[in-house]
Amino acid sequence: MTREEKAQVIDNLTATLAQTNIIYLADISGLNALATSNLRRACFKANVKLAVVKNTLLSKAMEKSDKDFGELANTLKGNTSLMISEVSNSPAKIIKDFRKKSMIPLLKGAYIDEAIFIGDDQLETLVSIKSKEQLIGEIIGLLQSPAKNVISALQSGSNKLTGILKTLSEK
Protein backbone atom coordinates (compact mmCIF):
# COMPACT_ATOMS: atom_id res chain seq x y z
CA MET A 1 0.00 0.00 0.00
CA THR A 2 1.47 3.35 -1.03
CA ARG A 3 1.65 6.40 1.23
CA GLU A 4 -1.15 8.07 -0.70
CA GLU A 5 -3.38 5.04 -0.26
CA LYS A 6 -2.59 4.91 3.46
CA ALA A 7 -3.32 8.63 3.80
CA GLN A 8 -6.65 8.11 2.02
CA VAL A 9 -7.57 5.22 4.34
CA ILE A 10 -6.62 7.30 7.41
CA ASP A 11 -8.76 10.20 6.14
CA ASN A 12 -11.71 7.86 5.54
CA LEU A 13 -11.35 6.32 9.00
CA THR A 14 -11.07 9.77 10.59
CA ALA A 15 -14.27 10.87 8.84
CA THR A 16 -16.02 7.68 9.97
CA LEU A 17 -14.90 8.16 13.56
CA ALA A 18 -16.09 11.78 13.49
CA GLN A 19 -19.55 10.83 12.21
CA THR A 20 -20.36 8.20 14.84
CA ASN A 21 -20.51 8.00 18.61
CA ILE A 22 -20.71 4.21 18.83
CA ILE A 23 -17.56 2.27 17.99
CA TYR A 24 -16.69 -1.29 18.96
CA LEU A 25 -13.34 -2.98 18.47
CA ALA A 26 -13.37 -6.76 18.27
CA ASP A 27 -10.99 -9.58 17.42
CA ILE A 28 -12.53 -11.99 14.91
CA SER A 29 -9.33 -13.87 14.10
CA GLY A 30 -9.81 -17.60 14.25
CA LEU A 31 -13.18 -17.57 12.54
CA ASN A 32 -13.37 -19.67 9.41
CA ALA A 33 -14.85 -18.31 6.20
CA LEU A 34 -18.37 -19.59 6.93
CA ALA A 35 -18.42 -18.16 10.46
CA THR A 36 -17.05 -14.83 9.22
CA SER A 37 -19.75 -14.72 6.57
CA ASN A 38 -22.41 -15.47 9.19
CA LEU A 39 -21.04 -12.70 11.41
CA ARG A 40 -21.11 -10.22 8.54
CA ARG A 41 -24.67 -11.27 7.72
CA ALA A 42 -25.76 -10.78 11.36
CA CYS A 43 -24.13 -7.35 11.37
CA PHE A 44 -25.86 -6.39 8.13
CA LYS A 45 -29.28 -7.42 9.50
CA ALA A 46 -28.70 -5.35 12.66
CA ASN A 47 -27.48 -2.34 10.64
CA VAL A 48 -23.95 -2.63 12.06
CA LYS A 49 -21.01 -1.88 9.78
CA LEU A 50 -18.15 -4.36 10.18
CA ALA A 51 -14.71 -3.70 8.74
CA VAL A 52 -11.30 -5.24 9.35
CA VAL A 53 -8.76 -2.46 9.82
CA LYS A 54 -5.03 -2.11 10.20
CA ASN A 55 -4.11 -1.14 13.74
CA THR A 56 -1.58 1.52 12.77
CA LEU A 57 -3.99 3.22 10.37
CA LEU A 58 -6.83 3.17 12.92
CA SER A 59 -4.48 4.48 15.60
CA LYS A 60 -3.44 7.40 13.39
CA ALA A 61 -7.09 8.10 12.56
CA MET A 62 -7.92 8.13 16.28
CA GLU A 63 -5.10 10.60 16.94
CA LYS A 64 -6.30 12.78 14.07
CA SER A 65 -9.89 12.71 15.30
CA ASP A 66 -11.43 15.38 17.55
CA LYS A 67 -12.59 12.72 20.03
CA ASP A 68 -10.67 11.47 23.04
CA PHE A 69 -10.45 7.70 22.74
CA GLY A 70 -8.26 7.39 25.84
CA GLU A 71 -7.14 3.83 26.55
CA LEU A 72 -8.99 2.44 23.53
CA ALA A 73 -5.92 3.01 21.35
CA ASN A 74 -3.95 0.64 23.60
CA THR A 75 -6.21 -2.26 22.56
CA LEU A 76 -5.00 -2.05 18.96
CA LYS A 77 -2.89 -5.19 18.98
CA GLY A 78 -3.39 -8.29 16.89
CA ASN A 79 -6.33 -8.49 14.52
CA THR A 80 -8.88 -5.72 14.87
CA SER A 81 -12.36 -5.37 13.44
CA LEU A 82 -14.24 -2.11 13.66
CA MET A 83 -17.98 -2.31 14.36
CA ILE A 84 -19.99 0.87 13.90
CA SER A 85 -23.64 1.21 14.79
CA GLU A 86 -26.30 3.79 15.53
CA VAL A 87 -27.76 1.76 18.40
CA SER A 88 -25.43 1.54 21.37
CA ASN A 89 -25.96 -2.11 22.26
CA SER A 90 -26.43 -3.72 18.82
CA PRO A 91 -22.79 -4.78 18.31
CA ALA A 92 -22.63 -6.17 21.86
CA LYS A 93 -25.78 -8.21 21.26
CA ILE A 94 -24.37 -9.56 18.00
CA ILE A 95 -21.13 -10.59 19.71
CA LYS A 96 -23.03 -12.21 22.59
CA ASP A 97 -25.36 -14.14 20.26
CA PHE A 98 -22.47 -15.21 18.08
CA ARG A 99 -20.50 -16.44 21.07
CA LYS A 100 -23.18 -18.98 21.92
CA LYS A 101 -21.51 -21.17 19.28
CA SER A 102 -17.85 -20.29 19.91
CA MET A 103 -15.71 -17.97 22.04
CA ILE A 104 -15.00 -15.70 19.09
CA PRO A 105 -15.32 -12.72 18.48
CA LEU A 106 -13.58 -11.20 21.48
CA LEU A 107 -14.47 -7.68 22.51
CA LYS A 108 -11.39 -5.47 22.74
CA GLY A 109 -13.16 -2.27 23.66
CA ALA A 110 -15.92 0.16 22.87
CA TYR A 111 -16.47 3.91 22.64
CA ILE A 112 -20.07 4.95 23.30
CA ASP A 113 -20.94 8.64 23.58
CA GLU A 114 -17.59 9.55 25.16
CA ALA A 115 -17.66 6.54 27.55
CA ILE A 116 -14.86 4.03 27.05
CA PHE A 117 -15.18 0.33 27.83
CA ILE A 118 -12.03 -1.81 27.73
CA GLY A 119 -11.90 -5.59 27.73
CA ASP A 120 -14.07 -8.59 26.99
CA ASP A 121 -15.45 -8.57 30.54
CA GLN A 122 -17.46 -5.43 29.65
CA LEU A 123 -19.67 -7.33 27.18
CA GLU A 124 -22.57 -7.89 29.61
CA THR A 125 -22.51 -4.22 30.59
CA LEU A 126 -22.64 -3.16 26.95
CA VAL A 127 -25.50 -5.56 26.17
CA SER A 128 -27.58 -4.04 28.97
CA ILE A 129 -27.10 -0.44 27.81
CA LYS A 130 -30.39 0.97 26.65
CA SER A 131 -30.72 2.81 23.40
CA LYS A 132 -31.80 6.43 23.23
CA GLU A 133 -35.24 5.40 21.93
CA GLN A 134 -35.75 2.94 24.82
CA LEU A 135 -34.83 5.60 27.38
CA ILE A 136 -37.17 8.15 25.81
CA GLY A 137 -39.97 5.57 25.84
CA GLU A 138 -39.41 4.84 29.53
CA ILE A 139 -39.40 8.54 30.40
CA ILE A 140 -42.63 9.11 28.49
CA GLY A 141 -44.19 6.11 30.24
CA LEU A 142 -43.13 7.47 33.64
CA LEU A 143 -44.52 10.90 32.82
CA GLN A 144 -47.83 9.47 31.63
CA SER A 145 -48.34 7.24 34.65
CA PRO A 146 -49.22 9.98 37.20
CA ALA A 147 -51.51 11.69 34.69
CA LYS A 148 -53.36 8.41 34.07
CA ASN A 149 -53.76 7.90 37.82
CA VAL A 150 -55.20 11.39 38.29
CA ILE A 151 -57.60 10.97 35.37
CA SER A 152 -58.81 7.57 36.59
CA ALA A 153 -59.25 8.92 40.12
CA LEU A 154 -61.30 11.84 38.80
CA GLN A 155 -63.42 9.56 36.66
CA SER A 156 -64.08 7.12 39.49
CA GLY A 157 -64.82 10.03 41.81
CA SER A 158 -67.38 11.46 39.42
CA ASN A 159 -69.12 8.08 39.21
CA LYS A 160 -69.31 7.93 43.01
CA LEU A 161 -70.55 11.49 43.20
CA THR A 162 -73.19 10.80 40.55
CA GLY A 163 -74.30 7.70 42.45
CA ILE A 164 -74.57 9.60 45.74
CA LEU A 165 -76.56 12.44 44.12
CA LYS A 166 -78.88 9.95 42.46
CA THR A 167 -79.49 8.17 45.76
CA LEU A 168 -80.17 11.44 47.56
CA SER A 169 -82.56 12.62 44.87
CA GLU A 170 -84.51 9.37 45.07
CA LYS A 171 -85.03 9.80 48.84
C-alpha positions as CSV (number, residue, x, y, z in Angstrom):
1,M,0.0,0.0,0.0
2,T,1.5,3.4,-1.0
3,R,1.7,6.4,1.2
4,E,-1.1,8.1,-0.7
5,E,-3.4,5.0,-0.3
6,K,-2.6,4.9,3.5
7,A,-3.3,8.6,3.8
8,Q,-6.6,8.1,2.0
9,V,-7.6,5.2,4.3
10,I,-6.6,7.3,7.4
11,D,-8.8,10.2,6.1
12,N,-11.7,7.9,5.5
13,L,-11.3,6.3,9.0
14,T,-11.1,9.8,10.6
15,A,-14.3,10.9,8.8
16,T,-16.0,7.7,10.0
17,L,-14.9,8.2,13.6
18,A,-16.1,11.8,13.5
19,Q,-19.5,10.8,12.2
20,T,-20.4,8.2,14.8
21,N,-20.5,8.0,18.6
22,I,-20.7,4.2,18.8
23,I,-17.6,2.3,18.0
24,Y,-16.7,-1.3,19.0
25,L,-13.3,-3.0,18.5
26,A,-13.4,-6.8,18.3
27,D,-11.0,-9.6,17.4
28,I,-12.5,-12.0,14.9
29,S,-9.3,-13.9,14.1
30,G,-9.8,-17.6,14.3
31,L,-13.2,-17.6,12.5
32,N,-13.4,-19.7,9.4
33,A,-14.9,-18.3,6.2
34,L,-18.4,-19.6,6.9
35,A,-18.4,-18.2,10.5
36,T,-17.1,-14.8,9.2
37,S,-19.7,-14.7,6.6
38,N,-22.4,-15.5,9.2
39,L,-21.0,-12.7,11.4
40,R,-21.1,-10.2,8.5
41,R,-24.7,-11.3,7.7
42,A,-25.8,-10.8,11.4
43,C,-24.1,-7.3,11.4
44,F,-25.9,-6.4,8.1
45,K,-29.3,-7.4,9.5
46,A,-28.7,-5.3,12.7
47,N,-27.5,-2.3,10.6
48,V,-24.0,-2.6,12.1
49,K,-21.0,-1.9,9.8
50,L,-18.2,-4.4,10.2
51,A,-14.7,-3.7,8.7
52,V,-11.3,-5.2,9.4
53,V,-8.8,-2.5,9.8
54,K,-5.0,-2.1,10.2
55,N,-4.1,-1.1,13.7
56,T,-1.6,1.5,12.8
57,L,-4.0,3.2,10.4
58,L,-6.8,3.2,12.9
59,S,-4.5,4.5,15.6
60,K,-3.4,7.4,13.4
61,A,-7.1,8.1,12.6
62,M,-7.9,8.1,16.3
63,E,-5.1,10.6,16.9
64,K,-6.3,12.8,14.1
65,S,-9.9,12.7,15.3
66,D,-11.4,15.4,17.5
67,K,-12.6,12.7,20.0
68,D,-10.7,11.5,23.0
69,F,-10.4,7.7,22.7
70,G,-8.3,7.4,25.8
71,E,-7.1,3.8,26.6
72,L,-9.0,2.4,23.5
73,A,-5.9,3.0,21.3
74,N,-3.9,0.6,23.6
75,T,-6.2,-2.3,22.6
76,L,-5.0,-2.1,19.0
77,K,-2.9,-5.2,19.0
78,G,-3.4,-8.3,16.9
79,N,-6.3,-8.5,14.5
80,T,-8.9,-5.7,14.9
81,S,-12.4,-5.4,13.4
82,L,-14.2,-2.1,13.7
83,M,-18.0,-2.3,14.4
84,I,-20.0,0.9,13.9
85,S,-23.6,1.2,14.8
86,E,-26.3,3.8,15.5
87,V,-27.8,1.8,18.4
88,S,-25.4,1.5,21.4
89,N,-26.0,-2.1,22.3
90,S,-26.4,-3.7,18.8
91,P,-22.8,-4.8,18.3
92,A,-22.6,-6.2,21.9
93,K,-25.8,-8.2,21.3
94,I,-24.4,-9.6,18.0
95,I,-21.1,-10.6,19.7
96,K,-23.0,-12.2,22.6
97,D,-25.4,-14.1,20.3
98,F,-22.5,-15.2,18.1
99,R,-20.5,-16.4,21.1
100,K,-23.2,-19.0,21.9
101,K,-21.5,-21.2,19.3
102,S,-17.8,-20.3,19.9
103,M,-15.7,-18.0,22.0
104,I,-15.0,-15.7,19.1
105,P,-15.3,-12.7,18.5
106,L,-13.6,-11.2,21.5
107,L,-14.5,-7.7,22.5
108,K,-11.4,-5.5,22.7
109,G,-13.2,-2.3,23.7
110,A,-15.9,0.2,22.9
111,Y,-16.5,3.9,22.6
112,I,-20.1,4.9,23.3
113,D,-20.9,8.6,23.6
114,E,-17.6,9.5,25.2
115,A,-17.7,6.5,27.5
116,I,-14.9,4.0,27.1
117,F,-15.2,0.3,27.8
118,I,-12.0,-1.8,27.7
119,G,-11.9,-5.6,27.7
120,D,-14.1,-8.6,27.0
121,D,-15.5,-8.6,30.5
122,Q,-17.5,-5.4,29.6
123,L,-19.7,-7.3,27.2
124,E,-22.6,-7.9,29.6
125,T,-22.5,-4.2,30.6
126,L,-22.6,-3.2,27.0
127,V,-25.5,-5.6,26.2
128,S,-27.6,-4.0,29.0
129,I,-27.1,-0.4,27.8
130,K,-30.4,1.0,26.7
131,S,-30.7,2.8,23.4
132,K,-31.8,6.4,23.2
133,E,-35.2,5.4,21.9
134,Q,-35.7,2.9,24.8
135,L,-34.8,5.6,27.4
136,I,-37.2,8.2,25.8
137,G,-40.0,5.6,25.8
138,E,-39.4,4.8,29.5
139,I,-39.4,8.5,30.4
140,I,-42.6,9.1,28.5
141,G,-44.2,6.1,30.2
142,L,-43.1,7.5,33.6
143,L,-44.5,10.9,32.8
144,Q,-47.8,9.5,31.6
145,S,-48.3,7.2,34.6
146,P,-49.2,10.0,37.2
147,A,-51.5,11.7,34.7
148,K,-53.4,8.4,34.1
149,N,-53.8,7.9,37.8
150,V,-55.2,11.4,38.3
151,I,-57.6,11.0,35.4
152,S,-58.8,7.6,36.6
153,A,-59.3,8.9,40.1
154,L,-61.3,11.8,38.8
155,Q,-63.4,9.6,36.7
156,S,-64.1,7.1,39.5
157,G,-64.8,10.0,41.8
158,S,-67.4,11.5,39.4
159,N,-69.1,8.1,39.2
160,K,-69.3,7.9,43.0
161,L,-70.6,11.5,43.2
162,T,-73.2,10.8,40.6
163,G,-74.3,7.7,42.5
164,I,-74.6,9.6,45.7
165,L,-76.6,12.4,44.1
166,K,-78.9,10.0,42.5
167,T,-79.5,8.2,45.8
168,L,-80.2,11.4,47.6
169,S,-82.6,12.6,44.9
170,E,-84.5,9.4,45.1
171,K,-85.0,9.8,48.8
